[in-house]
Amino acid sequence: MTLLNIVDSIGEAPTAALLGLITGLCFGVAAQRSRFCLRAATVSFARGRWDDRVAVWLLTFSTAVVWVQAAEMLGLMRAADARMMAVPGSWSGAIIGGLLFGAGMVLARGCSGRLLVLAATGNLRSLVSGLIFAVVAQMTLAGLLSAPREVLAGLWITPGGRNTDLLTALNLPAISGLYLGLALAGFALVLAHRNRIGVARLIFASGVGFAVALGWVLTFGLSQIAFDPIQVESATFTGPSAHSLMFVLDRTAVLEFDIGLVPGVFIGAFLAAWITKELKFQGYEGAANMRRAIFGAALMGFGGMLAGGCAIGAGVTGGSIFVATAWCALFAMWIGAMATDWLIDQPASRAATA
């Protein structure tokens, strides 16, 4: 059945939600099996370790770039049509929001996408943190925190009414994006070999990157045949978490890609954990850890919305189409996460072993 047949059968909005569900299922399974996590990678890097967690993150990021850039060369998507490229970007939002998000994901022990995957496996700490993240993200989008977000985001905006294409800004040919992805993938595989990462985990790590490309291709395809405007987008968890929350609270909310993505990730991760017998209920380890996780989730909710995306949305999805502010946000997330580990977690670890 073609995409046009599906639209004719169930309508455009339900089709968009179905495409989000498919993308989410792919992402959830791959992320759970690969243990993909930006927080874990940044902490390892901050402590001078080029271990399996760094290798998995690099492989996911690089394969997302390769898949997406190849899809664009084949005419299966057009980055210029992506919403995050077609609207003004915020350099100030990327820097400030990225730093806050990076700090928050270290405190919460996982980025927003990782929290959703862990919640599906029975981690109640991640479930609570994920709900707080979604509430604060919605407050930042259209609630009490929207005013400070608008002020901070408006400090430094990209010119021309659009975001900046990093490759164009650097006067690089379009194919250089594919070459960069391949080079990073090669480096990631060298690290994987040094850390003796199994083939299955490598396949699932690249599967997370494939899920990002899948979302781009599916939503672009739908935008080409839909009567009403359809956003060209892919996996991200700041906006979708807020939208999914409002969908269950507001009867006037409509179906869209975001509404299918979040439950898709949850279902995919749950099925992967269930099949491999990794379902396990886990809770908070004391009140201090609970306070830390809640504060971290709140920082991620505000920071992710200000930055224009989370560790997945800006860090992988936006990075794969070379949105300049997304790359800036990703860099800021690394800095924020490493600084938080240096200032909080490493001293605590040294004190505990002293």
C-alpha positions as CSV (number, residue, x, y, z in Angstrom):
1,M,0.0,0.0,0.0
2,T,1.4,3.4,-1.0
3,L,1.4,6.5,1.2
4,L,-1.2,8.0,-1.1
5,N,-3.5,5.0,-0.5
6,I,-3.1,5.4,3.3
7,V,-4.0,9.1,3.1
8,D,-7.0,8.3,1.0
9,S,-8.1,5.6,3.5
10,I,-7.6,7.3,6.9
11,G,-6.8,11.0,6.2
12,E,-3.8,13.2,6.4
13,A,-3.6,13.8,10.2
14,P,-4.0,10.2,11.1
15,T,-1.4,9.3,8.5
16,A,1.0,11.8,10.0
17,A,0.5,10.2,13.4
18,L,1.0,6.7,11.9
19,L,4.3,7.8,10.4
20,G,5.3,9.1,13.8
21,L,4.4,5.8,15.3
22,I,6.5,3.9,12.8
23,T,9.5,6.2,13.3
24,G,9.1,5.9,17.1
25,L,8.9,2.1,17.0
26,C,12.1,1.9,15.0
27,F,13.8,4.4,17.3
28,G,12.6,2.8,20.5
29,V,13.8,-0.7,19.6
30,A,17.2,0.5,18.4
31,A,17.8,2.9,21.3
32,Q,16.9,0.3,23.9
33,R,19.1,-2.4,22.4
34,S,22.1,-0.1,21.7
35,R,21.9,1.8,25.0
36,F,22.4,5.0,23.0
37,C,22.7,8.0,25.4
38,L,24.3,11.4,24.9
39,R,24.6,11.9,28.7
40,A,26.6,8.7,29.1
41,A,28.9,9.7,26.2
42,T,29.6,13.2,27.5
43,V,30.3,11.9,31.0
44,S,32.8,9.3,29.6
45,F,34.4,12.0,27.4
46,A,34.7,14.4,30.4
47,R,36.5,11.7,32.3
48,G,39.0,11.0,29.5
49,R,37.5,7.7,28.4
50,W,36.8,6.9,24.8
51,D,34.7,3.9,25.7
52,D,31.8,2.1,24.2
53,R,29.3,4.8,25.1
54,V,31.2,7.4,23.1
55,A,31.5,5.0,20.2
56,V,27.8,4.2,20.1
57,W,26.9,7.9,20.2
58,L,29.3,8.7,17.4
59,L,28.0,5.8,15.3
60,T,24.4,6.9,15.8
61,F,25.2,10.5,14.9
62,S,27.3,9.7,11.9
63,T,24.9,7.1,10.4
64,A,22.1,9.6,10.8
65,V,24.1,12.1,8.7
66,V,25.0,9.4,6.1
67,W,21.4,8.2,5.8
68,V,19.9,11.6,5.6
69,Q,22.4,13.1,3.2
70,A,22.1,10.0,1.0
71,A,18.3,10.4,1.1
72,E,18.6,14.0,0.0
73,M,20.9,13.1,-2.9
74,L,18.4,10.5,-4.0
75,G,15.5,13.1,-3.9
76,L,13.8,11.3,-1.0
77,M,13.8,14.5,1.1
78,R,14.7,18.1,0.9
79,A,16.4,19.7,3.9
80,A,15.3,23.2,2.8
81,D,11.7,22.2,3.4
82,A,12.3,21.0,7.0
83,R,10.6,23.2,9.6
84,M,13.7,23.8,11.6
85,M,15.5,25.1,8.5
86,A,12.6,27.1,7.2
87,V,12.1,29.2,10.3
88,P,14.4,31.7,12.0
89,G,16.9,30.1,14.4
90,S,18.2,31.5,17.6
91,W,21.9,31.5,18.3
92,S,21.3,32.7,21.9
93,G,18.7,30.1,22.4
94,A,21.0,27.4,21.1
95,I,23.8,28.4,23.4
96,I,21.9,29.1,26.6
97,G,19.3,26.4,26.1
98,G,22.0,23.9,25.1
99,L,24.0,24.6,28.3
100,L,20.9,24.2,30.5
101,F,19.9,21.0,28.7
102,G,23.4,19.5,29.0
103,A,23.5,20.2,32.7
104,G,20.0,18.9,33.2
105,M,20.6,15.6,31.5
106,V,23.6,14.9,33.7
107,L,21.5,15.7,36.8
108,A,18.6,13.6,35.6
109,R,20.9,10.8,34.5
110,G,19.6,10.7,30.9
111,C,18.4,13.0,28.1
112,S,14.7,13.3,27.4
113,G,14.8,10.5,24.7
114,R,16.8,8.2,27.0
115,L,14.3,8.8,29.9
116,L,11.5,7.8,27.6
117,V,13.3,4.6,26.7
118,L,14.1,3.8,30.3
119,A,10.6,4.5,31.4
120,A,9.4,1.8,29.0
121,T,11.6,-0.8,30.7
122,G,10.1,-0.1,34.1
123,N,12.4,2.7,35.4
124,L,9.9,4.7,37.5
125,R,12.5,7.4,38.2
126,S,12.7,8.1,34.4
127,L,8.9,8.0,34.2
128,V,8.5,10.8,36.8
129,S,11.4,12.8,35.3
130,G,10.0,12.4,31.9
131,L,6.6,13.7,33.0
132,I,8.2,16.7,34.7
133,F,10.2,17.4,31.5
134,A,7.0,17.3,29.4
135,V,5.2,19.7,31.8
136,V,8.0,22.2,31.9
137,A,8.4,22.0,28.1
138,Q,4.8,22.9,27.7
139,M,5.1,25.7,30.2
140,T,8.1,27.0,28.2
141,L,6.2,26.7,24.9
142,A,2.9,28.3,25.8
143,G,2.7,28.8,29.6
144,L,4.4,30.7,32.4
145,L,7.9,30.3,31.0
146,S,7.1,31.3,27.5
147,A,8.0,35.0,28.1
148,P,11.5,34.4,29.4
149,R,12.0,31.9,26.5
150,E,11.0,34.5,24.0
151,V,13.3,37.1,25.6
152,L,16.3,34.8,25.6
153,A,15.7,33.4,22.1
154,G,15.3,36.9,20.7
155,L,18.7,38.1,21.8
156,W,20.5,36.7,18.7
157,I,18.5,35.5,15.7
158,T,19.7,34.1,12.4
159,P,19.3,36.7,9.6
160,G,17.0,36.4,6.6
161,G,14.0,34.9,8.2
162,R,15.4,31.4,8.0
163,N,17.9,29.2,9.9
164,T,21.4,28.9,8.6
165,D,22.6,26.0,6.5
166,L,26.0,25.2,7.9
167,L,27.4,23.7,4.7
168,T,26.2,26.7,2.7
169,A,27.6,29.1,5.3
170,L,31.0,27.4,5.1
171,N,30.9,27.4,1.2
172,L,31.1,23.6,1.2
173,P,29.7,21.4,-1.6
174,A,26.5,19.6,-0.7
175,I,28.2,16.2,-0.9
176,S,30.7,17.2,1.9
177,G,27.9,16.4,4.4
178,L,27.9,12.7,3.2
179,Y,31.7,12.6,3.3
180,L,31.8,14.0,6.9
181,G,29.3,11.4,8.0
182,L,31.3,8.6,6.5
183,A,34.5,9.8,8.1
184,L,32.8,10.0,11.5
185,A,31.3,6.6,11.0
186,G,34.8,5.2,10.2
187,F,36.2,6.7,13.4
188,A,33.2,5.4,15.4
189,L,33.9,1.9,14.1
190,V,37.5,2.1,15.1
191,L,36.5,3.1,18.6
192,A,33.9,0.2,18.6
193,H,36.6,-2.3,17.6
194,R,38.9,-1.0,20.4
195,N,36.1,-1.4,22.9
196,R,35.0,-4.8,21.5
197,I,31.4,-3.8,20.9
198,G,29.4,-6.6,19.4
199,V,28.0,-6.5,15.9
200,A,24.4,-6.5,17.1
201,R,24.9,-3.4,19.3
202,L,26.5,-1.6,16.3
203,I,23.6,-2.5,14.1
204,F,21.1,-1.1,16.6
205,A,23.2,2.0,17.1
206,S,23.1,2.7,13.4
207,G,19.4,1.9,13.6
208,V,18.8,4.9,15.8
209,G,20.4,7.0,13.0
210,F,18.2,5.2,10.5
211,A,15.1,6.1,12.5
212,V,16.0,9.8,12.2
213,A,16.4,9.4,8.4
214,L,13.1,7.5,8.2
215,G,11.2,10.3,9.9
216,W,12.6,12.8,7.5
217,V,11.8,10.7,4.4
218,L,8.3,9.8,5.6
219,T,7.2,13.3,6.5
220,F,8.7,14.7,3.3
221,G,6.8,12.2,1.3
222,L,3.6,13.0,3.0
223,S,4.1,16.7,2.5
224,Q,4.4,16.2,-1.2
225,I,0.9,14.6,-1.5
226,A,-1.0,16.2,1.3
227,F,-3.6,19.0,0.6
228,D,-3.0,20.8,3.9
229,P,0.6,21.9,4.9
230,I,2.5,19.1,6.6
231,Q,5.6,19.8,8.6
232,V,8.8,18.0,7.4
233,E,10.3,16.7,10.6
234,S,11.8,13.7,12.4
235,A,12.6,12.4,15.8
236,T,12.8,15.0,18.7
237,F,11.3,14.9,22.2
238,T,10.9,18.4,23.5
239,G,8.0,19.5,21.4
240,P,6.5,16.1,21.0
241,S,6.5,15.4,24.7
242,A,4.6,18.7,25.4
243,H,2.2,18.0,22.5
244,S,1.6,14.4,23.6
245,L,0.8,15.7,27.1
246,M,-1.7,18.2,25.8
247,F,-3.2,15.6,23.5
248,V,-4.3,13.5,26.5
249,L,-5.4,16.6,28.5
250,D,-7.1,18.7,25.8
251,R,-10.0,17.3,23.7
252,T,-9.4,19.8,21.0
253,A,-5.9,18.6,20.3
254,V,-5.3,17.1,16.8
255,L,-3.4,14.2,15.5
256,E,0.1,14.9,14.1
257,F,3.5,13.2,13.7
258,D,4.5,14.1,17.3
259,I,1.4,12.3,18.7
260,G,2.5,9.0,17.2
261,L,6.3,9.4,17.9
262,V,6.3,9.4,21.7
263,P,4.1,6.3,22.2
264,G,5.9,4.6,19.3
265,V,9.2,5.0,21.1
266,F,7.7,3.8,24.4
267,I,6.1,0.7,22.7
268,G,9.3,-0.1,20.8
269,A,11.5,0.1,23.8
270,F,9.1,-1.9,25.9
271,L,8.9,-4.7,23.3
272,A,12.7,-4.8,23.0
273,A,13.1,-5.0,26.8
274,W,10.3,-7.6,27.1
275,I,11.7,-9.9,24.4
276,T,15.2,-9.7,25.9
277,K,13.9,-10.1,29.5
278,E,15.2,-6.7,30.6
279,L,12.0,-5.3,32.1
280,K,12.7,-4.3,35.7
281,F,11.0,-1.9,38.1
282,Q,13.4,0.7,39.5
283,G,12.8,3.8,41.7
284,Y,14.7,6.6,43.3
285,E,17.6,5.9,45.6
286,G,16.8,8.4,48.3
287,A,15.3,11.9,48.5
288,A,18.5,13.7,47.3
289,N,18.6,11.7,44.1
290,M,14.9,12.5,43.6
291,R,15.5,16.2,44.0
292,R,18.4,16.1,41.6
293,A,16.5,14.2,39.0
294,I,13.4,16.6,39.2
295,F,15.6,19.7,38.9
296,G,17.5,18.2,36.0
297,A,14.3,17.3,34.2
298,A,13.0,20.8,34.6
299,L,16.3,22.2,33.2
300,M,15.9,20.0,30.2
301,G,12.3,21.0,29.6
302,F,13.2,24.7,29.5
303,G,16.6,24.3,27.9
304,G,15.4,22.0,25.2
305,M,12.5,24.3,24.2
306,L,14.8,27.3,24.2
307,A,17.5,25.5,22.2
308,G,15.0,24.4,19.6
309,G,15.4,20.7,20.3
310,C,16.7,18.1,22.7
311,A,19.8,15.9,22.5
312,I,18.0,14.0,19.7
313,G,16.1,16.8,18.1
314,A,18.9,19.3,17.8
315,G,21.8,16.9,18.4
316,V,21.0,14.2,15.8
317,T,17.9,15.2,13.8
318,G,18.9,18.8,13.3
319,G,22.6,18.0,13.0
320,S,21.8,15.5,10.2
321,I,20.6,18.2,7.9
322,F,23.3,20.7,9.0
323,V,21.1,23.2,10.7
324,A,23.7,25.6,12.1
325,T,21.9,26.4,15.4
326,A,21.4,22.7,16.0
327,W,25.1,22.1,15.8
328,C,25.6,25.0,18.1
329,A,23.1,23.6,20.6
330,L,24.7,20.2,20.4
331,F,28.1,21.7,21.2
332,A,26.6,23.6,24.1
333,M,25.0,20.5,25.4
334,W,28.4,18.7,25.5
335,I,29.9,21.7,27.3
336,G,27.0,22.0,29.8
337,A,27.1,18.2,30.5
338,M,30.9,18.0,30.9
339,A,31.0,21.1,33.2
340,T,28.2,19.6,35.4
341,D,30.1,16.3,35.7
342,W,33.3,18.1,36.5
343,L,31.7,20.4,39.1
344,I,29.2,18.0,40.8
345,D,29.6,14.3,40.0
346,Q,33.4,13.9,39.9
347,P,34.0,15.7,43.2
348,A,31.2,13.5,44.7
349,S,32.8,10.4,43.4
350,R,36.2,11.4,44.8
351,A,34.7,12.2,48.1
352,A,32.9,8.8,48.2
353,T,36.1,6.9,47.6
354,A,38.3,9.0,49.9
